């Protein structure tokens, strides 16, 4: 029943249509069956290793790195891919890059230089730029300050789009910081000062930009596949397929916070929205503050759930932190490109219009995506390595929860980790796996040119899963 309902929703909507929602809707193309999902990594818990390390038959447990395991040969990998890629959906244009997960060196490529539709694997490019710019252990504050000599309060938004309307949950990523907690601090402070009525406005001056990237299809926002990109928002009002986010998330935050103050005996009147772009005075006194989950946890959530709005927000925050412009159309995409080029990632043929991969007309080659993965496993970026370690696990979590569960691929369940990308114009997977001999690999597989229909998209996606499964079960010496 759930699978049928999810499929009906996807078929009924336009725009994003068969995009990454297919990778989170239960039952589509896969068997509905219970699985054990790993506990999400939150503040204070151990970091996962970057690559899974299964036990090959006939040998003891592997070392964590797999560096003593044999490297598969180019000929062996080519043979394994050829045997798994006879689907008609792949005839239009398969691109592939496989690298050694220890050294980062490419061991096999097929038409890897041609740029194709990346869909949401473009989020890996953004993840690289964010990891290069922000401290992934840092947190986003949401603060309320008082203007000296008045009863005017300012809620200063710095990018936390996942505020809990009530108390914060310290074990969660979405809803880590709570408006009720903030209101309790503020109410206590103003009550001590002898005030029970205040005027409240927001400060939305940090990282300004278009509420909806102009290159997005408006139907995607209408249908809940993406939401407005604003520097504040409620975790309970995130965009979901069939349930769009509020048109003005900042207003929802302001009203929720004002109501929380009222519950604590402080009447808050909202100032006109036209005043909300003005920065808070530098000499304002802080009355309360709450903090989000870490940037690393937020970025992992964005990749795990393929959250377009959260990805765009994090990219915008990174650009602003780096002193780059954020307000103009394409400004954040330009920032991502500049970071990639500064890191010597090849960008030939790349067309980026946003930070999330949602806009039509974008192109990225397997070589570009593969070079980003190589930076992580090669040690060039410790922070990016941690991001890669948290990618969704096949059959278990995130947008891979219902992937690799078919008979042709379920023998590798739990080993490949990857970012998905699924659109009618192109499908892709980019991530890590471990061979039957225990050698870690990174992979990028992309395909376009398949029938741009619902069934065509599903078949192309399944064909890519079979290729990654072939890499995983391959010794290929």
C-alpha positions as CSV (number, residue, x, y, z in Angstrom):
1,X,0.0,0.0,0.0
2,X,2.8,2.4,0.9
3,X,4.7,1.6,-2.2
4,X,1.7,2.2,-4.4
5,X,0.9,5.5,-2.8
6,X,4.5,6.7,-3.1
7,X,4.6,5.7,-6.8
8,X,1.3,7.5,-7.3
9,X,2.6,10.7,-5.8
10,X,5.7,10.6,-8.0
11,X,3.7,9.9,-11.1
12,X,1.2,12.6,-10.4
13,X,3.6,15.5,-10.0
14,X,5.7,17.5,-12.5
15,X,9.1,19.1,-12.3
16,X,11.4,17.0,-10.3
17,X,9.0,14.0,-10.9
18,X,11.3,11.0,-10.9
19,X,14.2,12.7,-9.1
20,X,15.7,11.6,-5.8
21,X,12.3,11.1,-4.2
22,X,12.5,7.7,-5.9
23,X,15.4,6.8,-3.6
24,X,13.5,7.5,-0.4
25,X,10.0,6.4,-1.3
26,X,9.6,2.9,0.2
27,X,8.8,0.0,-2.0
28,X,9.5,1.5,-5.4
29,X,11.5,-1.1,-7.4
30,X,12.5,-2.9,-4.2
31,X,11.0,-5.3,-1.8
32,X,9.4,-3.9,1.3
33,X,11.2,-5.6,4.2
34,X,12.4,-4.4,7.6
35,X,16.1,-3.6,7.8
36,X,18.3,-2.4,10.7
37,X,19.2,1.2,10.1
38,X,22.4,2.5,11.7
39,X,22.0,5.1,14.4
40,X,22.7,8.6,12.9
41,X,26.0,10.1,13.9
42,X,25.4,13.0,16.2
43,X,27.5,15.2,18.4
44,X,29.9,13.3,20.7
45,X,29.5,9.9,19.0
46,X,32.4,8.1,17.2
47,X,33.0,8.9,13.6
48,X,32.6,6.0,11.2
49,X,35.4,4.7,9.1
50,X,35.5,6.0,5.5
51,X,35.0,2.6,3.8
52,X,33.2,-0.6,4.9
53,X,35.4,-3.6,5.4
54,X,33.6,-6.9,4.9
55,X,35.2,-10.2,5.6
56,X,36.2,-12.0,2.4
57,X,35.6,-15.8,2.2
58,X,38.5,-17.9,3.5
59,X,40.4,-15.2,5.3
60,X,40.5,-13.3,8.5
61,X,39.2,-9.9,9.3
62,X,40.5,-7.1,7.1
63,X,42.6,-4.2,8.4
64,X,40.6,-1.0,8.4
65,X,42.3,0.4,5.3
66,X,42.5,-2.7,3.1
67,X,45.9,-1.5,1.8
68,X,47.3,-5.0,1.9
69,X,44.6,-6.4,-0.3
70,X,45.3,-6.8,-4.0
71,X,44.3,-4.0,-6.4
72,X,41.9,-5.1,-9.2
73,X,43.3,-4.9,-12.7
74,X,41.9,-2.7,-15.4
75,X,41.2,-5.7,-17.5
76,X,39.3,-7.5,-14.7
77,X,37.2,-4.4,-13.9
78,X,36.4,-3.9,-17.6
79,X,35.2,-7.5,-17.8
80,X,33.1,-7.2,-14.7
81,X,31.5,-4.0,-15.9
82,X,30.8,-5.4,-19.4
83,X,29.1,-8.4,-17.9
84,X,26.9,-6.2,-15.8
85,X,26.1,-3.5,-18.3
86,X,24.2,-5.2,-21.0
87,X,20.9,-3.4,-20.2
88,X,19.4,-1.4,-23.0
89,X,19.1,1.6,-20.7
90,X,22.9,1.9,-20.6
91,X,23.4,2.0,-24.4
92,X,22.7,5.7,-24.6
93,X,25.9,6.7,-22.8
94,X,27.5,5.1,-19.8
95,X,30.4,6.9,-18.1
96,X,32.4,5.4,-15.3
97,X,35.5,6.1,-13.2
98,X,36.9,3.6,-10.6
99,X,39.7,4.6,-8.3
100,X,41.8,2.7,-5.8
101,X,40.4,3.6,-2.4
102,X,43.9,3.6,-0.8
103,X,45.9,5.6,-3.3
104,X,43.2,7.5,-5.1
105,X,44.7,6.5,-8.5
106,X,42.2,5.7,-11.3
107,X,42.3,2.0,-12.1
108,X,39.5,1.9,-14.7
109,X,37.6,4.5,-16.7
110,X,35.0,4.4,-19.5
111,X,34.1,7.6,-21.3
112,X,34.7,9.4,-18.0
113,X,35.6,12.8,-19.5
114,X,32.2,13.4,-21.1
115,X,30.0,15.6,-18.9
116,X,26.5,14.3,-18.2
117,X,23.5,15.2,-16.1
118,X,24.7,14.8,-12.5
119,X,21.4,15.1,-10.7
120,X,22.0,15.1,-7.0
121,X,25.5,13.7,-7.2
122,X,26.4,17.4,-7.8
123,X,25.9,17.7,-4.0
124,X,29.3,16.0,-3.6
125,X,30.9,19.0,-5.4
126,X,29.1,21.3,-2.9
127,X,30.2,19.0,0.0
128,X,33.8,19.4,-1.1
129,X,33.5,23.2,-1.2
130,X,31.7,23.3,2.2
131,X,34.3,21.0,3.8
132,X,37.1,23.2,2.5
133,X,35.6,26.4,3.9
134,X,33.7,25.7,7.1
135,X,34.8,24.0,10.3
136,X,32.6,20.9,10.3
137,X,32.8,20.7,14.1
138,X,31.4,24.2,14.4
139,X,27.7,25.0,15.0
140,X,25.2,27.6,13.8
141,X,24.0,30.0,16.5
142,X,20.5,31.4,16.6
143,X,20.6,34.4,19.0
144,X,18.3,37.0,20.4
145,X,19.7,40.4,21.3
146,X,18.2,43.5,22.9
147,X,18.6,47.0,21.5
148,X,20.0,49.2,24.3
149,X,17.5,51.6,25.7
150,X,14.4,50.0,24.2
151,X,12.1,46.9,24.4
152,X,13.1,45.9,20.9
153,X,14.4,42.4,20.4
154,X,16.2,41.0,17.3
155,X,16.4,37.3,16.5
156,X,19.6,36.9,14.6
157,X,19.5,34.1,12.0
158,X,22.7,32.6,10.9
159,X,21.6,29.6,8.8
160,X,19.9,27.1,11.1
161,X,17.0,25.9,8.9
162,X,16.2,23.0,11.3
163,X,15.0,24.7,14.5
164,X,12.7,22.7,16.7
165,X,9.5,24.7,17.5
166,X,9.6,23.3,21.1
167,X,12.6,22.1,23.1
168,X,15.7,21.1,21.3
169,X,16.9,17.5,21.0
170,X,20.6,17.2,21.7
171,X,20.7,13.7,20.1
172,X,19.1,14.9,16.8
173,X,20.4,16.8,13.8
174,X,17.0,18.2,12.7
175,X,15.6,19.9,15.7
176,X,18.9,20.0,17.7
177,X,18.3,23.6,18.7
178,X,14.8,24.5,20.1
179,X,12.9,27.8,20.0
180,X,11.3,27.0,23.3
181,X,14.7,26.8,24.9
182,X,15.6,30.1,23.4
183,X,12.3,31.7,24.5
184,X,12.9,30.5,28.1
185,X,16.3,32.3,28.2
186,X,14.9,35.5,26.7
187,X,11.8,35.6,28.8
188,X,13.9,35.2,32.0
189,X,16.2,38.0,30.9
190,X,13.4,40.5,30.0
191,X,11.4,39.6,33.1
192,X,14.4,40.4,35.3
193,X,14.6,43.8,33.5
194,X,11.0,44.4,34.4
195,X,9.6,44.1,30.9
196,X,6.6,41.9,29.8
197,X,6.0,43.4,26.3
198,X,8.5,43.5,23.5
199,X,8.8,44.2,19.8
200,X,10.5,41.4,17.8
201,X,12.1,41.4,14.4
202,X,14.5,39.1,12.6
203,X,18.0,39.9,11.3
204,X,18.2,38.0,8.0
205,X,21.3,40.0,6.8
206,X,23.7,37.0,6.7
207,X,24.3,35.2,3.4
208,X,21.5,36.9,1.4
209,X,20.3,35.3,-1.8
210,X,17.3,34.3,-3.9
211,X,14.5,32.7,-1.9
212,X,14.2,30.2,-4.7
213,X,17.1,29.8,-7.1
214,X,15.9,31.1,-10.4
215,X,17.2,28.1,-12.3
216,X,14.9,25.7,-10.3
217,X,11.7,24.5,-11.8
218,X,9.0,26.3,-9.7
219,X,6.9,23.1,-9.8
220,X,9.6,21.4,-7.6
221,X,9.0,23.9,-4.8
222,X,5.2,23.7,-5.3
223,X,5.3,19.9,-5.0
224,X,7.6,19.8,-2.0
225,X,10.7,18.4,-3.6
226,X,12.5,21.6,-2.5
227,X,11.8,24.6,-0.3
228,X,12.8,28.2,0.0
229,X,16.4,28.9,0.9
230,X,16.3,31.2,3.9
231,X,18.8,31.4,6.8
232,X,16.2,30.1,9.3
233,X,13.4,27.6,9.4
234,X,11.6,24.9,11.4
235,X,12.6,21.3,11.3
236,X,8.9,20.3,11.4
237,X,8.1,22.3,8.3
238,X,10.7,21.0,5.8
239,X,9.6,20.3,2.3
240,X,8.4,16.8,1.6
241,X,7.0,15.2,-1.5
242,X,3.3,16.3,-1.6
243,X,3.8,18.7,1.3
244,X,5.5,21.9,0.4
245,X,7.4,24.0,2.9
246,X,6.0,27.4,4.0
247,X,6.6,30.1,1.4
248,X,8.2,32.2,4.1
249,X,10.0,29.9,6.6
250,X,11.3,33.0,8.5
251,X,7.7,34.1,9.3
252,X,6.9,30.7,10.7
253,X,10.0,30.9,12.9
254,X,9.1,34.5,14.1
255,X,5.5,33.5,14.9
256,X,6.5,30.3,16.7
257,X,9.1,32.2,18.8
258,X,6.6,35.0,19.6
259,X,4.1,32.4,20.7
260,X,6.8,30.7,22.9
261,X,7.5,34.1,24.6
262,X,3.8,34.6,25.2
263,X,3.6,31.2,26.9
264,X,6.2,32.5,29.3
265,X,4.5,35.8,30.1
266,X,6.1,38.1,27.5
267,X,4.0,39.6,24.8
268,X,5.9,39.9,21.5
269,X,4.7,42.1,18.6
270,X,6.3,41.4,15.3
271,X,8.0,44.3,13.5
272,X,7.2,44.7,9.8
273,X,8.9,42.2,7.5
274,X,10.5,45.1,5.6
275,X,12.8,45.7,8.6
276,X,14.1,42.1,8.8
277,X,17.0,42.6,6.4
278,X,18.7,45.1,8.6
279,X,21.5,43.8,10.8
280,X,21.2,43.9,14.6
281,X,23.1,46.8,16.2
282,X,26.7,45.9,17.1
283,X,26.2,47.1,20.6
284,X,23.1,45.0,21.2
285,X,23.1,42.8,24.3
286,X,22.7,39.1,24.0
287,X,19.7,37.7,25.9
288,X,19.8,34.1,24.7
289,X,21.3,31.7,22.2
290,X,20.9,28.1,21.0
291,X,23.1,26.1,18.6
292,X,22.5,23.7,15.8
293,X,24.1,20.3,15.2
294,X,27.6,20.6,13.8
295,X,28.1,21.6,10.2
296,X,29.4,18.1,9.5
297,X,26.2,16.6,10.8
298,X,24.1,19.0,8.8
299,X,26.0,18.3,5.6
300,X,25.7,14.6,6.2
301,X,21.9,15.0,6.6
302,X,21.7,17.0,3.4
303,X,23.5,14.2,1.5
304,X,21.8,11.4,3.3
305,X,18.3,12.7,2.5
306,X,19.3,14.6,-0.7
307,X,17.9,17.8,0.8
308,X,18.1,20.4,-1.9
309,X,17.3,23.4,0.3
310,X,19.6,22.4,3.1
311,X,22.5,21.9,0.6
312,X,21.9,25.3,-1.0
313,X,21.8,26.9,2.4
314,X,25.1,25.3,3.5
315,X,26.8,26.3,0.3
316,X,25.6,29.9,0.7
317,X,26.9,30.0,4.3
318,X,30.2,28.7,3.1
319,X,30.4,31.3,0.3
320,X,29.6,34.1,2.7
321,X,32.2,32.8,5.2
322,X,34.7,32.9,2.4
323,X,33.8,36.5,1.5
324,X,32.3,35.5,-1.8
325,X,29.0,37.0,-3.1
326,X,25.8,35.1,-2.4
327,X,23.0,37.3,-3.6
328,X,23.1,37.0,-7.4
329,X,21.8,34.2,-9.6
330,X,24.5,31.6,-10.0
331,X,26.7,33.2,-7.3
332,X,26.8,30.0,-5.1
333,X,27.5,27.8,-8.1
334,X,30.4,30.1,-9.0
335,X,31.7,29.7,-5.5
336,X,31.6,25.9,-5.8
337,X,33.4,25.9,-9.1
338,X,36.1,28.3,-7.8
339,X,36.7,25.9,-4.8
340,X,37.0,22.9,-7.1
341,X,39.4,24.6,-9.4
342,X,41.5,25.8,-6.4
343,X,41.8,22.2,-5.4
344,X,42.9,21.2,-8.9
345,X,39.7,19.2,-9.6
346,X,39.2,19.0,-13.4
347,X,36.0,20.9,-14.4
348,X,36.2,20.5,-18.2
349,X,32.7,20.5,-19.7
350,X,31.1,21.2,-16.3
351,X,27.9,23.4,-16.2
352,X,26.8,24.3,-12.7
353,X,23.7,26.4,-12.1
354,X,23.1,25.6,-8.4
355,X,24.6,23.8,-5.5
356,X,22.1,20.9,-5.3
357,X,21.9,19.4,-8.8
358,X,18.2,20.3,-9.1
359,X,18.3,22.8,-11.9
360,X,17.8,21.5,-15.5
361,X,20.7,21.8,-17.9
362,X,23.6,21.0,-15.6
363,X,26.5,18.7,-16.6
364,X,29.4,17.1,-14.7
365,X,31.7,14.4,-15.9
366,X,32.6,11.2,-14.0
367,X,36.2,12.5,-14.0
368,X,35.2,15.6,-12.0
369,X,33.2,13.6,-9.4
370,X,35.9,10.9,-9.2
371,X,38.5,13.6,-8.5
372,X,36.5,14.9,-5.6
373,X,36.3,11.4,-4.1
374,X,40.0,10.9,-4.6
375,X,40.7,14.1,-2.5
376,X,38.9,12.4,0.3
377,X,40.6,9.0,0.2
378,X,43.9,10.4,-0.7
379,X,44.2,12.5,2.5
380,X,44.0,15.9,0.8
381,X,41.0,16.8,2.9
382,X,40.3,15.2,6.3
383,X,37.0,17.0,6.6
384,X,35.9,15.7,3.2
385,X,37.0,12.2,4.2
386,X,34.6,12.4,7.2
387,X,31.8,13.5,4.9
388,X,32.4,10.5,2.6
389,X,32.4,8.2,5.6
390,X,28.8,9.2,6.3
391,X,27.3,8.6,2.9
392,X,24.2,6.4,2.7
393,X,24.7,2.7,3.1
394,X,23.2,0.4,0.5
395,X,19.9,-1.2,1.7
396,X,20.2,0.5,5.1
397,X,20.1,4.3,5.1
398,X,19.2,7.5,3.4
399,X,18.5,7.5,-0.3
400,X,20.1,4.0,-0.6
401,X,17.7,2.5,1.9
402,X,15.7,0.7,-0.8
403,X,18.6,0.2,-3.3
404,X,20.6,-3.0,-3.8
405,X,17.8,-5.2,-2.4
406,X,16.9,-7.0,-5.6
407,X,18.1,-10.5,-6.3
408,X,20.8,-9.3,-8.7
409,X,22.4,-7.1,-6.1
410,X,21.4,-8.1,-2.6
411,X,24.6,-10.2,-2.1
412,X,26.5,-6.9,-1.7
413,X,23.9,-5.3,0.6
414,X,25.5,-3.0,3.2
415,X,28.8,-2.6,1.4
416,X,28.5,0.2,-1.2
417,X,28.0,3.7,0.2
418,X,27.0,6.4,-2.3
419,X,25.3,9.6,-3.1
420,X,22.4,9.0,-5.5
421,X,21.4,11.1,-8.5
422,X,18.1,10.3,-10.2
423,X,16.4,12.4,-12.9
424,X,14.6,11.6,-16.1
425,X,17.4,13.2,-18.0
426,X,20.2,11.2,-16.2
427,X,21.0,8.8,-13.4
428,X,24.2,8.4,-11.4
429,X,25.8,6.9,-8.3
430,X,29.1,8.1,-6.7
431,X,30.7,6.6,-3.6
432,X,32.8,3.8,-2.2
433,X,32.8,0.1,-2.0
434,X,35.2,-2.8,-1.1
435,X,36.0,-5.7,-3.5
436,X,35.7,-9.4,-2.6
437,X,39.4,-9.3,-2.0
438,X,39.1,-6.5,0.5
439,X,40.4,-3.6,-1.6
440,X,38.5,-0.3,-1.1
441,X,37.4,1.5,-4.3
442,X,35.7,4.7,-5.1
443,X,33.3,4.7,-8.1
444,X,31.3,7.1,-10.2
445,X,28.8,5.7,-12.7
446,X,26.6,7.9,-14.8
447,X,24.2,7.3,-17.6
448,X,22.0,9.4,-19.9
449,X,20.2,8.8,-23.1
450,X,17.7,6.3,-21.7
451,X,14.0,6.7,-22.3
452,X,12.8,9.7,-20.2
453,X,9.9,7.9,-18.7
454,X,9.1,6.7,-15.2
455,X,9.9,3.1,-16.1
456,X,13.0,4.1,-18.1
457,X,14.3,6.0,-15.1
458,X,13.8,3.1,-12.8
459,X,15.5,0.6,-15.1
460,X,18.5,2.9,-15.6
461,X,18.8,3.2,-11.9
462,X,18.7,-0.5,-11.4
463,X,21.3,-1.0,-14.1
464,X,23.7,1.3,-12.2
465,X,23.1,-0.7,-9.1
466,X,24.1,-3.9,-10.9
467,X,27.4,-2.3,-12.1
468,X,28.3,-1.2,-8.6
469,X,27.4,-4.7,-7.3
470,X,29.8,-6.2,-10.0
471,X,32.6,-4.0,-8.8
472,X,31.9,-5.0,-5.2
473,X,31.9,-8.8,-5.7
474,X,34.9,-8.6,-8.1
475,X,38.3,-9.8,-7.2
476,X,39.5,-8.8,-10.7
477,X,43.1,-9.5,-10.2
